[in-house]
Structure formats: structure tokens, C-alpha cells
């Protein structure tokens, strides 16, 4: 066969392969610019959203019927339509452990139009597991020591520390909210400076960038000298409560402070060699800048049908729970700046976390949530509140 004839045959085969998506034997591989593969495949995980996968659709969308997203464990997610640009795997489908990346196959009326490069790798993340055992002991009239055994689960993010929160107790064994204090420490024990002759309620939580988890582990400890008032406190039933047992405390504290190799509290073994590494600077999750960011929708809703100026002017209306957006996290709330303002400043104004009513009429509010490495800026959400006498 002459060279000119061979060139014509090769060109014909290439044209057939491009139009049908079928790789023909002998046809040359197509350059990325000539295929119908999607570009910039990006992945993001959040436990309530699942594994989100997004991409940029091809410029040439002729005969495209949809896309198949394939995880590196073989699970698939299929969307229809040439302009579809994302697909989400529920967290339960891929699981809550392991790491995943994704490729996207372009589906044609007949065959495939291309397969993308792999996305960035993502893994399931969550708040960490709560400490397994918490114990405390009075050291002096003004000092309580607390020790705990951390759980191994970090939520696939480094711990930045343990938050120890403590309150004075009322006579019903409930925390007095106004007395709340907290401290974050890197080691699995700490000493608290407290008031003499006072019953304290102490809670310890493991913390990572997504939040803290204590799973209702509480311990109650009274400072000396013990008074009749302390002895008359009636404690509520505590789910998964801590321990004030001296032997339990001494065993954990000695192991955590390095005085012994191991400690024990019931069936829980204190072995500092197995504790998670704490990184105090890891207070935020460093997500990569995605090549394809996800659109987010903001909504202002769930306001009452009307608000009495007499009732609500002195206290204001909190807007936080009424503004939702895809980027808003259950544990962290808004992780990007929120712009919220009044369009009717004679009737109402937004001051910090509150909508402040000023006069009877229609109060118009607008809000937008900013973007970040993962999300595009939201739409402008709006709501109108009726203000009556």
C-alpha cells in the first residue's frame, strides 16, 4: 500500500474512533484536546455530604449521554446528561475508613468518549473518638488532677489536643453554666486550679480540626475541706461516667506521667506508647485547592411569619440557624466568611449574630457565604420578615 493511501486509511480510522468512542485496532491514540474526556476531576469528603466528585465537562458534547464515576475500589456512581458535572457517593457506600480517588468515563450513545485522569485522593474524616476512661482526684484544697486514656480513633485527622472542661456543681449535681472553664492540653493528664470546698464536674474531650468528642464522659470531684453542703449533693445518673476511684486514678496518672509503663482502669489499659500523636497546630483541616470547586446554595428560611417589635426589639433575632449553605458544617458551622446585611435599614439592621428590629414594616435580609479551596461563593440568599407592633 502506498504511503498516501496508508495516511488516508489511518486518518479514517482515527475519525471513526473519535466519533464513536470505540478504540479500533491500528488507530492512533487521541490527544487530550481531541477527546471527549472530562477535565480537572476533583473530590471532597464530609461525613454528612459523602464523597463528592466534580469535573469540567468536555467542550465537544456531541452524543454524550452522561458520565460514570469509578472509585479506586471499583464502586461506581452514574449521572445522566451531557452537562452533568458532579456525582456523590454516600459515605455508607464507600465506607468510613480508607482513601479513595476517582476517574470519570464519558458515556456516548455508542461506546465511550474518553476516561479522565484520576482525581485527588480523599479519605473519610470525622471528629475523633472520645477518651476511653476519665478519672480525677483532689490534690489539695485548690487543686484537682485529671487523667484519662485516649482512644485510638482520630477521625483520620491529627488531634490538636484534649479539651478539659469543668464547672462548679449545684445541689442537684448539675453544672452551673456561669462557672464553666476549659483548657486544652497535649498530654493525657492535667492539674486544675479550683476553689476550696466545692464539688466540680469535669469533662474531657478529644479534639481535631472537625470538632471535639467527649461522649458524655464526666467525673465528679470535690475539693477539701468537705462540707455538709457537698455531702448533700444529689448526683444524676451519668451515661458512661468517669471514675473518682483513687486506685483507678493513680494507675492512669502514673502511666500517663511516665512513672510506670502501664496503668489500668477496669478493662481499659493505659499505655502511652499507643496514644495518638498530638499536633497542637492542627486546629484547621488543610484541604487542597481543588481544580474544580463545588457550587454551593445558600438559603435563608424558617423565620416566623411575623415578629412583634415590642417583644423582639430588646433581644434581637439570631440568624445563624436560619442561614444554611452546602459548606456549613454540623460541627464547625460556617468555615468561610458570611456577609449578611439589611436592605431596609430603617426597619431592621444586622448587628453581629442578631437581626435588630427598629420599626414596624418589612425587614429584608440578604446573605452570601464566601468560597474557599473547596467551594465557590454561594448565591445571594434573601428573606423578608414582617415586623408588627
C-alpha positions as CSV (number, residue, x, y, z in Angstrom):
1,X,0.0,0.0,0.0
2,X,1.4,3.4,-0.9
3,X,2.2,6.0,1.7
4,X,-0.6,8.3,0.7
5,X,-3.2,5.5,0.9
6,X,-1.9,4.5,4.3
7,X,-2.2,8.0,5.6
8,X,-5.8,8.3,4.3
9,X,-6.7,4.9,6.0
10,X,-5.1,6.0,9.3
11,X,-7.0,9.3,9.2
12,X,-10.3,7.5,8.5
13,X,-9.7,5.1,11.4
14,X,-8.9,7.9,13.7
15,X,-12.1,9.8,12.7
16,X,-14.3,6.7,13.4
17,X,-12.6,6.2,16.8
18,X,-13.3,9.8,17.8
19,X,-16.9,9.9,16.7
20,X,-17.9,6.5,18.2
21,X,-15.6,6.3,21.2
22,X,-14.5,2.8,20.1
23,X,-10.8,2.2,20.1
24,X,-10.1,0.5,16.7
25,X,-7.0,-1.7,16.3
26,X,-4.3,0.2,14.5
27,X,-5.9,3.6,15.2
28,X,-3.5,6.1,16.8
29,X,-4.2,7.4,20.4
30,X,-6.1,10.6,20.5
31,X,-4.6,13.7,22.1
32,X,-6.4,15.0,25.2
33,X,-7.6,18.1,23.3
34,X,-9.3,15.9,20.7
35,X,-11.1,13.5,23.1
36,X,-14.4,13.9,25.0
37,X,-12.9,13.1,28.4
38,X,-13.7,15.4,31.2
39,X,-11.0,17.5,32.9
40,X,-9.9,18.6,36.4
41,X,-11.7,15.8,38.3
42,X,-11.8,16.8,42.0
43,X,-13.0,15.0,45.1
44,X,-14.1,16.2,48.6
45,X,-15.4,14.3,51.6
46,X,-17.6,15.3,54.5
47,X,-19.4,12.8,56.6
48,X,-22.9,14.4,56.1
49,X,-22.3,15.0,52.4
50,X,-20.5,11.8,51.4
51,X,-17.8,11.7,48.7
52,X,-18.5,14.4,46.2
53,X,-16.8,14.2,42.8
54,X,-16.8,17.1,40.3
55,X,-15.3,17.8,36.9
56,X,-15.3,20.2,33.9
57,X,-17.4,18.8,31.1
58,X,-15.9,18.5,27.6
59,X,-16.3,21.3,25.0
60,X,-17.4,18.7,22.5
61,X,-20.5,17.2,24.0
62,X,-21.8,15.6,20.8
63,X,-23.6,12.3,21.6
64,X,-22.7,12.4,25.3
65,X,-25.4,10.7,27.4
66,X,-23.8,11.0,30.8
67,X,-20.8,10.0,32.9
68,X,-19.7,7.1,35.1
69,X,-17.6,7.9,38.1
70,X,-15.4,5.0,39.3
71,X,-13.7,4.9,42.7
72,X,-10.4,3.1,43.0
73,X,-12.2,0.2,44.8
74,X,-14.5,-0.4,41.8
75,X,-17.7,1.2,43.1
76,X,-19.5,3.5,40.6
77,X,-21.7,6.5,40.5
78,X,-23.6,7.3,37.3
79,X,-25.2,10.6,36.2
80,X,-27.1,11.3,33.0
81,X,-26.9,14.4,30.8
82,X,-24.1,15.9,28.8
83,X,-23.7,18.9,31.1
84,X,-23.8,16.9,34.4
85,X,-20.7,17.9,36.3
86,X,-20.8,16.1,39.7
87,X,-21.8,12.8,41.3
88,X,-21.9,11.9,45.0
89,X,-21.2,8.6,46.7
90,X,-23.0,8.3,50.1
91,X,-20.5,7.8,52.9
92,X,-22.0,4.4,53.6
93,X,-21.3,3.2,50.0
94,X,-17.5,3.7,50.2
95,X,-17.2,3.3,54.0
96,X,-15.8,5.4,56.8
97,X,-12.1,4.2,56.5
98,X,-9.6,4.1,53.7
99,X,-8.7,6.6,51.0
100,X,-10.2,7.0,47.5
101,X,-9.6,8.6,44.2
102,X,-11.9,8.7,41.2
103,X,-11.9,8.6,37.4
104,X,-14.8,9.7,35.1
105,X,-15.8,7.9,32.0
106,X,-17.7,9.9,29.3
107,X,-20.6,7.8,28.1
108,X,-21.8,8.2,24.4
109,X,-24.8,6.9,22.6
110,X,-22.4,4.1,21.4
111,X,-19.3,3.4,23.4
112,X,-17.2,5.9,25.4
113,X,-15.8,9.2,24.6
114,X,-12.8,9.1,27.0
115,X,-11.6,8.4,30.5
116,X,-10.3,11.2,32.7
117,X,-7.1,11.3,34.8
118,X,-7.6,10.4,38.5
119,X,-8.8,12.9,41.0
120,X,-7.0,14.0,44.1
121,X,-7.2,11.4,46.9
122,X,-9.6,11.9,49.8
123,X,-10.4,9.8,52.9
124,X,-13.3,9.7,55.4
125,X,-12.9,12.2,58.2
126,X,-14.8,12.8,61.3
127,X,-14.5,14.1,64.8
128,X,-12.3,11.8,66.9
129,X,-13.3,9.1,69.3
130,X,-13.9,10.1,72.9
131,X,-11.4,9.1,75.6
132,X,-12.0,5.6,76.9
133,X,-11.7,6.4,80.6
134,X,-11.5,9.6,82.7
135,X,-10.6,9.8,86.3
136,X,-9.8,12.6,88.8
137,X,-8.5,13.2,92.3
138,X,-8.3,16.1,94.7
139,X,-4.6,17.0,95.3
140,X,-5.2,19.9,97.7
141,X,-7.9,22.4,98.7
142,X,-7.3,24.3,95.4
143,X,-6.1,21.7,93.0
144,X,-7.7,18.7,91.2
145,X,-5.7,16.4,88.9
146,X,-7.4,14.7,86.0
147,X,-6.1,11.8,83.9
148,X,-7.6,9.8,81.0
149,X,-6.9,7.1,78.5
150,X,-7.3,8.4,74.9
151,X,-9.0,6.3,72.2
152,X,-7.0,5.4,69.1
153,X,-9.6,6.8,66.7
154,X,-8.5,10.3,65.5
155,X,-11.1,10.7,62.7
156,X,-8.3,10.5,60.1
157,X,-7.0,13.9,61.2
158,X,-4.4,14.6,63.8
159,X,-5.5,15.5,67.2
160,X,-4.6,19.1,68.3
161,X,-5.2,18.3,71.9
162,X,-7.7,17.3,74.7
163,X,-10.2,19.9,76.0
164,X,-10.8,19.6,79.7
165,X,-13.9,21.5,80.7
166,X,-15.0,21.9,84.3
167,X,-17.9,23.5,86.2
168,X,-19.0,24.0,89.8
169,X,-21.9,21.8,90.7
170,X,-25.3,22.8,92.0
171,X,-27.1,20.8,94.7
172,X,-28.6,18.5,92.1
173,X,-25.3,17.6,90.6
174,X,-25.8,19.7,87.5
175,X,-23.1,22.1,86.1
176,X,-23.6,25.8,86.9
177,X,-23.2,27.3,83.4
178,X,-21.7,30.6,84.5
179,X,-18.8,28.8,86.2
180,X,-17.6,27.0,83.1
181,X,-13.9,27.0,82.4
182,X,-11.8,25.0,79.9
183,X,-8.3,24.3,79.0
184,X,-6.7,22.4,76.0
185,X,-3.7,20.3,76.7
186,X,-1.5,18.0,74.6
187,X,-0.8,15.3,77.3
188,X,-3.3,12.9,78.7
189,X,-3.4,14.5,82.2
190,X,-3.6,17.9,83.7
191,X,-3.9,19.8,87.0
192,X,-6.8,22.3,87.5
193,X,-6.7,25.3,89.9
194,X,-10.0,25.4,91.7
195,X,-11.9,26.7,94.7
196,X,-11.8,25.0,98.1
197,X,-14.9,23.2,99.5
198,X,-16.5,22.9,96.1
199,X,-17.9,20.0,94.0
200,X,-16.6,20.1,90.4
201,X,-18.0,18.4,87.3
202,X,-15.2,17.6,84.9
203,X,-15.4,16.5,81.2
204,X,-12.6,15.5,78.8
205,X,-12.9,15.6,75.0
206,X,-10.6,14.6,72.2
207,X,-10.3,17.3,69.6
208,X,-9.3,17.6,65.9
209,X,-10.0,20.2,63.3
210,X,-13.6,19.0,62.8
211,X,-14.6,19.2,66.4
212,X,-14.3,17.6,69.9
213,X,-15.9,14.5,71.3
214,X,-16.4,13.5,74.9
215,X,-19.3,11.0,74.6
216,X,-20.6,12.2,78.0
217,X,-17.7,11.0,80.0
218,X,-17.9,13.0,83.3
219,X,-16.2,12.8,86.6
220,X,-17.2,14.5,89.9
221,X,-14.6,15.6,92.4
222,X,-14.9,17.7,95.5
223,X,-12.1,19.9,96.9
224,X,-11.3,19.9,100.6
225,X,-12.4,20.6,103.3
226,X,-15.6,18.6,102.7
227,X,-18.7,20.4,103.9
228,X,-22.2,19.2,104.7
229,X,-23.4,21.1,101.6
230,X,-21.1,19.0,99.4
231,X,-22.2,15.8,101.1
232,X,-25.9,16.6,100.4
233,X,-25.5,16.9,96.7
234,X,-27.7,14.5,94.8
235,X,-26.0,13.3,91.6
236,X,-27.9,12.4,88.5
237,X,-27.5,9.2,86.6
238,X,-24.5,9.6,84.3
239,X,-24.2,7.8,81.0
240,X,-20.7,6.5,80.6
241,X,-19.5,8.5,83.6
242,X,-15.9,8.9,84.7
243,X,-14.3,7.4,87.8
244,X,-13.2,9.1,91.1
245,X,-11.7,5.8,92.3
246,X,-8.3,6.5,93.8
247,X,-6.7,3.3,92.6
248,X,-8.0,3.9,89.1
249,X,-6.8,7.5,89.0
250,X,-3.3,6.7,90.4
251,X,-2.8,3.9,87.9
252,X,-3.8,6.1,84.8
253,X,-2.0,9.2,86.1
254,X,1.3,7.3,86.8
255,X,1.3,5.7,83.4
256,X,0.5,9.0,81.6
257,X,3.1,10.9,83.5
258,X,5.8,8.3,82.9
259,X,6.1,7.0,86.4
260,X,5.0,3.5,85.2
261,X,4.9,1.8,81.8
262,X,1.3,0.8,82.0
263,X,-1.8,1.6,84.0
264,X,-5.4,0.2,84.2
265,X,-8.9,1.3,85.0
266,X,-11.1,-1.7,84.9
267,X,-10.7,-3.3,81.5
268,X,-9.1,-0.1,80.0
269,X,-5.3,-0.2,79.8
270,X,-3.3,3.0,79.9
271,X,-0.3,2.6,77.6
272,X,1.1,5.9,76.5
273,X,3.1,4.2,73.7
274,X,-0.2,3.5,71.9
275,X,-1.7,7.0,72.3
276,X,-2.4,9.1,69.2
277,X,0.2,11.8,68.3
278,X,-1.0,15.3,69.3
279,X,-0.2,18.1,66.9
280,X,-1.1,21.4,68.7
281,X,-1.1,23.4,65.5
282,X,-3.5,21.1,63.7
283,X,-6.6,23.2,64.6
284,X,-7.8,23.5,61.0
285,X,-8.1,21.0,58.2
286,X,-5.8,21.9,55.3
287,X,-7.8,21.0,52.2
288,X,-6.1,21.3,48.9
289,X,-7.2,23.8,46.3
290,X,-9.5,21.8,44.0
291,X,-9.1,22.1,40.3
292,X,-12.9,22.0,40.1
293,X,-14.6,23.7,43.0
294,X,-18.2,22.8,44.0
295,X,-21.1,25.2,43.7
296,X,-23.0,25.8,47.0
297,X,-26.5,27.0,47.6
298,X,-27.4,29.4,50.5
299,X,-30.9,29.7,51.8
300,X,-32.4,32.0,54.5
301,X,-35.5,30.2,55.8
302,X,-37.5,29.1,58.9
303,X,-38.3,32.5,60.2
304,X,-41.6,33.1,61.9
305,X,-44.5,34.6,59.9
306,X,-44.2,37.8,61.9
307,X,-42.2,39.4,64.8
308,X,-43.6,41.7,67.4
309,X,-41.4,44.8,67.7
310,X,-42.2,45.1,71.5
311,X,-41.0,41.5,72.1
312,X,-38.1,41.2,69.8
313,X,-36.5,44.6,69.7
314,X,-34.8,44.2,73.1
315,X,-33.4,40.8,72.3
316,X,-32.9,40.6,68.6
317,X,-33.3,37.6,66.2
318,X,-30.5,35.2,65.8
319,X,-29.9,34.5,62.1
320,X,-27.3,31.7,62.4
321,X,-29.7,28.7,62.4
322,X,-31.8,30.3,59.6
323,X,-29.0,30.5,57.1
324,X,-28.0,27.2,55.5
325,X,-25.3,26.5,52.9
326,X,-23.7,23.4,51.5
327,X,-20.3,24.4,53.0
328,X,-21.9,24.9,56.5
329,X,-20.7,22.1,58.8
330,X,-22.7,20.5,61.5
331,X,-19.7,20.5,63.9
332,X,-17.9,23.7,62.8
333,X,-20.7,25.9,61.5
334,X,-19.6,28.3,58.8
335,X,-15.9,27.8,57.9
336,X,-15.8,30.7,55.4
337,X,-16.9,34.3,55.9
338,X,-20.6,35.2,55.8
339,X,-21.8,38.5,54.5
340,X,-25.3,39.3,55.8
341,X,-27.0,42.7,55.8
342,X,-30.3,44.5,55.8
343,X,-31.7,46.2,52.7
344,X,-34.3,48.0,54.8
345,X,-32.1,49.7,57.5
346,X,-35.0,51.9,58.7
347,X,-36.9,48.7,59.7
348,X,-34.0,46.4,60.8
349,X,-30.2,46.1,60.9
350,X,-27.9,43.1,61.2
351,X,-25.5,43.6,64.2
352,X,-23.2,40.6,64.7
353,X,-25.2,37.4,65.2
354,X,-28.5,39.2,65.6
355,X,-31.1,40.9,63.4
356,X,-32.1,44.0,65.4
357,X,-35.6,45.3,64.8
358,X,-36.1,49.1,64.7
359,X,-39.6,49.8,63.4
360,X,-42.8,48.2,62.1
361,X,-42.7,47.2,58.4
362,X,-41.0,44.7,56.1
363,X,-37.4,43.7,57.1
364,X,-35.5,42.5,54.0
365,X,-32.3,40.5,54.7
366,X,-29.7,39.2,52.2
367,X,-26.7,36.9,52.8
368,X,-23.9,35.3,50.9
369,X,-21.4,32.6,52.0
370,X,-17.8,33.0,50.7
371,X,-15.9,30.3,48.9
372,X,-12.6,28.6,49.8
373,X,-10.4,25.8,48.5
374,X,-13.4,23.5,48.0
375,X,-16.4,25.7,47.5
376,X,-17.4,28.5,45.1
377,X,-19.1,31.6,46.6
378,X,-22.8,31.0,47.2
379,X,-25.8,32.7,45.6
380,X,-27.2,35.7,47.4
381,X,-30.0,34.3,49.7
382,X,-32.8,36.6,50.8
383,X,-35.7,36.7,53.3
384,X,-38.4,39.2,54.3
385,X,-39.6,39.4,57.9
386,X,-42.8,41.1,58.8
387,X,-42.4,43.3,61.9
388,X,-45.6,44.2,63.8
389,X,-46.4,46.2,66.9
